[in-house]
Amino acid sequence: MEILVGFIFSFLSTVGFGVITNVPRRTLLPAGLTGALAWVVYLLVQDATSNVILPNLLAAITIGVLANVAAIVVRAPVNVLYIPCLVSLVPGAIIFLSMKGFTLGQDNTALQNLLKTLTIAMSLAVGFLIAEAFFSKLRPVIKRWAAKQK
């Protein structure tokens, strides 16, 4: 049940953020599905492990691969799909707690939260890097397939 609720709310948050950031309408559905599937991957991996790196890394790889495919199909820049999909994965609450800790003089807690935020950000960046490297080999095949479908 948690997976289904996560899928639905992640889809809605991705599409909502896409509307707020004014992405083209034709990219909202693919972005929503990509963001929702990435959140499902995040939830599944998070249940299987206790660290923060692997769930974020695999979710970023999922976004990277699916967004590249969707970008080819809907003929849009991949960045237009990346931005709304990341809204569920960005560690905003943790960085807020870090800044709050620094302002209240709780330096140890703040540093722990800051380190956790940086770890998540790095795992997202590396996930996108892996996805781009992987997809660079698939791009010509998918472009040919998409051209045949039209």
C-alpha positions in Angstrom: 0.0 0.0 0.0 2.9 2.3 0.8 4.3 1.8 -2.7 0.9 2.7 -4.4 0.5 5.8 -2.2 4.1 6.8 -2.9 3.6 6.4 -6.6 0.4 8.5 -6.7 1.8 11.3 -4.5 5.1 11.4 -6.3 3.3 11.5 -9.7 1.2 14.4 -8.4 4.1 16.3 -6.9 6.2 15.9 -10.1 3.4 17.0 -12.4 2.5 19.9 -9.9 6.1 21.1 -9.9 6.2 20.8 -13.7 3.2 23.0 -13.9 4.7 25.5 -11.4 8.0 25.6 -13.4 6.1 26.0 -16.6 7.4 22.9 -18.5 5.7 22.1 -21.8 2.4 20.3 -21.4 3.5 17.4 -23.6 6.2 16.6 -21.0 4.0 16.5 -17.9 2.8 12.9 -18.2 6.2 11.4 -19.0 7.8 13.5 -16.3 5.1 12.4 -13.8 5.5 8.7 -14.6 9.3 9.0 -14.5 9.3 10.8 -11.1 6.7 8.3 -9.7 8.7 5.2 -10.9 11.9 6.7 -9.5 10.2 7.2 -6.1 9.0 3.6 -6.2 12.6 2.5 -6.8 13.7 4.7 -3.9 11.1 3.2 -1.5 12.0 -0.4 -2.5 15.7 0.1 -2.1 15.3 2.1 1.1 13.4 -0.8 2.6 16.2 -3.2 1.6 19.1 -1.1 2.9 19.9 1.2 5.8 22.1 3.7 4.0 21.1 6.9 2.1 23.4 6.5 -0.9 22.0 3.5 -2.7 18.3 4.5 -2.8 19.1 8.0 -4.2 21.7 6.6 -6.6 19.3 4.1 -8.1 16.4 6.5 -8.2 18.6 9.0 -10.1 19.7 6.3 -12.5 16.0 5.5 -13.1 15.2 9.2 -13.7 18.2 9.5 -16.0 17.3 6.6 -18.2 13.5 7.0 -18.3 13.8 10.8 -18.8 16.2 10.3 -21.7 13.8 7.9 -23.4 10.8 10.2 -22.8 12.8 13.2 -24.1 13.3 11.3 -27.4 9.7 10.2 -27.6 8.1 13.6 -26.9 11.0 15.5 -28.6 11.9 17.7 -25.7 15.2 18.6 -24.0 16.0 16.1 -21.3 16.5 18.8 -18.7 12.8 19.7 -19.0 12.1 16.2 -17.7 14.9 16.1 -15.1 13.9 19.1 -13.1 10.3 18.1 -12.0 11.4 14.5 -11.4 13.9 15.5 -8.8 11.4 17.3 -6.6 10.7 14.1 -4.5 14.4 13.3 -4.0 15.9 16.7 -3.1 16.9 16.7 0.6 15.3 20.0 1.5 14.2 19.1 5.0 17.6 17.8 5.9 19.4 20.9 4.8 16.8 23.0 6.6 17.6 21.0 9.8 21.2 21.6 9.2 20.9 25.3 8.9 18.6 25.4 11.9 21.2 23.5 13.9 23.9 26.0 12.9 21.7 28.9 14.0 20.9 27.3 17.3 24.5 26.4 18.0 24.0 22.7 17.7 27.1 22.2 15.5 27.4 18.5 15.8 23.9 17.8 14.7 24.1 20.4 12.0 27.3 19.0 10.6 25.8 15.5 10.6 22.8 16.8 8.6 25.0 18.8 6.3 27.1 15.7 5.6 24.0 13.7 4.9 22.7 16.4 2.5 25.9 16.5 0.6 26.0 12.7 0.4 22.5 12.6 -1.0 23.3 15.4 -3.5 26.5 13.5 -4.6 24.6 10.2 -5.0 22.0 12.0 -7.2 24.7 13.6 -9.3 26.6 10.3 -9.7 23.4 8.6 -10.6 22.7 11.0 -13.4 26.2 10.7 -14.6 25.9 6.9 -14.7 22.6 7.1 -16.5 24.0 9.5 -19.1 27.0 7.2 -19.7 24.7 4.2 -20.0 22.2 6.0 -22.2 24.8 7.3 -24.6 25.1 3.8 -25.9 21.3 3.3 -26.2 20.4 6.7 -27.7 21.0 5.8 -31.4 18.9 2.6 -31.0 16.0 4.4 -29.4 16.1 7.3 -31.9 15.8 4.8 -34.7 12.9 3.0 -33.0 11.1 6.3 -32.3 11.6 7.4 -36.0 10.0 4.1 -37.1 7.0 4.7 -34.9 6.1 8.0 -36.5 
